[in-house]
Amino acid sequence: MPSPDRLSQTLTRHGLRQTTVRRAVLQVLSESSYALSGGEIEQLLPPNTDRITLYRTLKSFEECGLIHRVIDTSDVVRYAACSIECSAKAHFDNHVHFKCTACEHIYCLNQVAIPAVTLPAKFEAVTRDYLLAGVCRECQPA
């Protein structure tokens, strides 16, 4: 669990004002071992949290490199905390994501880099997403 000082330092380092909602959202995402949807984040916040403020916070966090969207085979957008090196100018989350087919959680595999891909002539990639599916360690039979 990140300390209140660490949350404040992280927000300050990314040029964001300290608000109750920003601190709460950052804490929720920092404590989660898997990517969360907006609805899941909302359920973990205090009950009086405004939904519009939550989504504006997520957008601000994504723009400044605090979080990234996680791809999925469904239409649900999920969010995960970025590595400490990420910023608004450079996004270094060049890692594989893993979706468990049992619990449906999506994990960032930060230690597994997206493999290099050589594209055909006149093709230019703008984003790189890589999703593997299978059964996570929590859902493996004993």
N, C-alpha and C positions, 0 to 999 in steps of 0.2 A: 504494500500500500504506500503510495507516494505521500510524503509529508506535506503539510500545508505550505511550508517554505519552498519545497521543490515545485509545487504547483504554481506558486507565485513567480518563482524564477523562470519557469518554462514559459508562462504567459508573457512576462516582461521581455525575455529573450526573443520572442516572436513578435514583439511590438503590439501586444494586445492589452487592453484595459482589464483590470481585475474586477470581474463581476461574479456574483454568486452562481449564476447559471454556468458561466464559462468554467469556473473552478469545479463545479459539480460534474459537468460533462467530461472535462479532462480527467477527473478522478475515476469516473466510471470506465472510460476507455483505457486508462492506464492500468486499471486493476483486472480487466478482462483478458483472458488467455485466448479469446477468439473474437472475430469481427462481429459487431452488433448492428442490427438494423436500427433505424430511427425510432421505431416503436419499442424495441427492446431497451434502448437507451432511455426513452421517455418513462418506461415503467420503473427504472432504477433511480429516477430523479424524484425530488420531493413532489408531492401531489399537486401543488399549486403552480408548477412550472408551466409557463406558456409555450405551447407547441411552436408557434411562429418564432419565438426567441430561440428555442432549441434548434430549429432548422437554420436560422441565421447564424447561430454559433457554429454549427457543423460546417456551413459554407465558409465562414471566416477561418476556421481551423484548417480546412482543406486548402484554402488559398494561401495560407502562410506556411504550409508544410508540417503542421502538427499531426494531421491525420490523412489517411488516403482511403479512397473507395476501393472496395474489394469486389471483384467480378464474381458472378454467380450464374448458374444456368437458369435461374428464375429471374423474375423482374424486380426482386427485392434488392435495394441498394444497402450495402453494409459498410461499416466504417471500422477502421483499426488505427491504433496509434502508430505514428511513423517512427523511424529510427531517429536518434538524436542529431544526425548529420543533415536531415532534411530541412529545407527552408522554402520560402516563397520562390526563390530564384532557382534552386536546384532540388529536385526530388530524387532521392537515392534509394527508394524502395524497389530495388531491382531483385525481388525475391518471388519465389513460388508460393502460391496459396493452395491449401488442401481442404477439400470439402468432405466431411465424413458422411457417408451414405446412411449411417445408423442414426446419429444424433443431429445431423444436418448443420453442425457448427462448421465455420470456415476459419482455418488457422493460417496465420502468416508463418511460413517456414523461412525465417530470416537467414538461416545458415545455408539455404539452398538457393543459389543464384539462377535466374532465368538463363537457359542455355543460349548461346549465340546462334543467330539465324541469318543465313545469307539469302537476301531477297533477290528476285529476278530484276533485270534492268528496268529502270523507270518506276520502281516501287519504292516508296519511302515510308517507313513506320513512324508514327507519331507517338503512339503509346505501346507499351508492352505488358500484356497480362498473360499469366500462365496459371491454369487451375488443374490440379490433380484431384481425383476422387477415389475414395476407398474407405477404409475403416480406421478411425483414429485409435490411439493407444488406450483411451478411456473405454472405448466400446469393444476392444478386442476381448474374445473369450479368455477366461482365466486359465 
